[in-house]
Amino acid sequence: MGIKERQERDREAVRRAILDAARDLFVDEGYGNVSIRKIAERIEYSPAAIYSYFPSKDDIFFALAEEGFRLLGDPGHAEAQERLQALPPLARVRAVFWRLYEFSRQQPEYFALMFIDRSVPRIGREYERFAFAREMKRHIAAEIQRAVDAAELPPTVTPMAAMRLLTSGILGVAVMRLSDRLPAGENADDIASDVLDTTLAGLKSGIALKSRGVDTDCPDAPVADTAAVAQVLKPASSRSR
């Protein structure tokens, strides 16, 4: 390995360490309570070294959010994608939102930053960076429109309004599970499944929606108080402190 390649590898390793430390601190203590200095202390670097990788704390968050959206949209194996495409339109819509719920289970730290912490910067400030997230949103709206075109949903359904209803329901269950707010004996997976089935059944019935389904350039997520979920989302190493 040449000197240039080794330098690039070392630089990427430091960048990764910064992002991992920041993600854990943001979730553990809340974005607003974490400073560049605190991140630097976690990885035993100077604040000046952190600034040579990221101009600000906001830029660290945006890098983490970008990673999170890519993890959320990861198509997985080709076989899984083929099975998804073989489903009827409305079943594909359901699968898309079930993937969002799975993301909350598989990547709880990213989920917390992207959908729960109300103190993080608004993603809309980084319009160009999140083209991937906007494309994902357009894809979901197109899937709902296909269900309308196939008469699996009535023509009165507005894709953006339907998307917001389904997203809100799934995120609500995910937050309840992560914050340990479900009664003993309740299964979060079952509730998430019921939320999807009930919401889709309501949309199929043609019920009139009050929400307008206003489109935006970038997804704005519902927010909840991070205090309730911070303990659940702490990395194992910090729980033992």
N, C-alpha and C positions, 0 to 999 in steps of 0.2 A: 504494500500500500504506500503510495506516494505521500509527500508532506501535505499537499493540498487536500487530498482525500481524507487524511487523518484529521486535519483541521476542520474540515466540513463535518466529519463524523462527531468530533468532540463538540463542535458548536451545536449540532442538532441534539446531542445528549444533554447539554446544559439547557437548551430551550425546552426540551421535554421535562427536565427536572423543575424548571420554573413553572410550567403549566400544571404539572401534577401537584406541586406544592400549593400553588394558588387555588386550584380547584378544591383541594381538601380544606384549605383555610376559609375560602368563601363559603363553603357549605357548613363548616364547623362553627364559624363565628359570624357569618353574614357579610355580604360584600362590603357594606358600608363601614364595617369595623376592621377591615384589613387594609394595611398600608403596604407600599412597596418595601419599606424597611422590614416589615414582619415577614414578607415572602422571602426576602434576602436572608434573614436570620434562619428561616426554616431550612434553606439549602446551604447555609454557611457561605454565602457570597456577599459582596458589598452591594448596597443599593445602586451604585454607579454601574456595576456589572449588569444588573437587571435592566437598567435603562438602555444599555447597549443592544438589548434584544427587543425590548418593547418600550415605546415612548411614554406610555402611561399605564396605569392600572386598568383603565377602560380597554386599552388595546389587548391586554391579557384576557379580559373577559370576552372580547369579540373573537379572539382566537379559539377560546374554549367553546363558545357558542357555535362557531363554524364547525368545529370538530363534532359537536353534539348533533347538529343537523345532518351531518354526513353519516354519522352512526345511525341516526333515526331512519335515514333513507337508504341504508345499505340494502341492496336487493338480495344479498345472500346467494345461495346456490342457484345455478341455472335451472335445475329441476324444479325448485320452489317457484321460480318466476314463471315457468311454463304452466305449472299447476294453477297459479294465480290467474294467468291470462285465459285459462280454459274455463274459469268460473263465469257464471252469468253476471251481468253488470252490477246488480245490487249486492250479490255475494262478494264481489271484488271490493265494493265500497266498505262492506263490513270488515273485510280482511285488512284493509288499509288502516282503519281505526283500531282494530285489534293490535296491529303492529305498534301503534302509539302506546297502548297500554303495556305491551311487552317491553317497550323501551323504558318505561318507568320502573320495571322490575330489573331489567338487565343493566341499565345505566342510571342508577338513582342519583348519583352526584350531578351528572349532566342534566338530568331531568329537573333537579331542584334549581339549578342556575337558570335554565331556560324558561321554566314555567311557574316557579314558585317565588323566588326571591324578588320582592318588589323594589329593592334598592339598586338593582343592576341597571346599567345604561340601556336605553331603548335601542333595539336592533335596527330600527328604521334609520338611525344616524349613519349606518354603514351600508348604504343602499347597494353599492356595487359588490361588496364582499359577499352579500347574502343572496346573490342571484340564484344559487342552488336552492335555497329555502323557498324563494319566490316561485321557482319552477316546480318544486314539490307541491306547493299550494295550488298552482294552476292545474297540475296533474290530478289532484284530488277533486277539484271542481269539475274537471272534464269527466272523471269517472262517474260523478253524480249526474252530470248531464246525460251521459250514455244511458244511465238507468232510466232517466226521464224519456229519452228518445226511444228506448225499448219498451216503454209503457209499464215498467216495473215501479215507477213513481209517477204521480199525476203531473200534468204539465204546469200546474200552479207552483210546484216546488222550485224555489230559487236555490241554485247550487251553493252559493256563499252562505245563505241562511242555514241550509241543511248542514253544511260543513261546521258552522259555528255551534249548532246544537249538539252534534255528535262529538265535537272536540270538547266542549264544556262538560258533557256527561262523563266522558272517559277520564278527563283530567281530574274531575271531582272525585271519582272512585280512587284514582291513583294517589291523590293527596291524602284521602282518608286512610288508605292502607299504609302509606309511608309515615303518617303521623300517629299511627296506632289508635285511630278513632273509631274503629269498627267494634261492635259488641262481640263478646266471646261467642264462638261458634259460627260467626258469619265468615263466608269465604269471599274474599275480594274478587277473585276470578269469576265466580258465579254472578256477583253483582255487576261487574263490568260487562259480562255477557248479556245479562238482563237489560242493562242500560242501552246497549246497542240494539237489541231485538225490539225493545219497547219504543225507542226513538224511531227506528226504521218503520215499525208498524204504524206509529202515529203519522209519519210522513206519507206512508202508502194510503192511509185513510183519507188524505186530502184535508186534514185539519188546517184551518187558517192560522198562519203564523203572524205574530205581531212584530217579530224582529225583521229588519229590512235586509239583512245580509249585505251591508255596505262593504265593498272591497277596499283593501288597503295594499300598499306596495309590499309590505312585509308582515308576517304573522305576529299579532300582538296576543300574548298568552294571558289567560286569567291568572290572577295572582292570589297568593295566600300568605299568611304570616309564617315566616321561616322558623320562628321559635319552636313551633309545634313539631316540625320535622327534623330539626337540626340534630337531635340525638340519634335518631334512626339513621340518618345519612352520614354520620361521622365514620371515617375510616376506622378499621378495627384497631389500628395502632393508637389513635387518639382517644378511643373509648376507654382504654385501659389506664389513661393518665389520671 
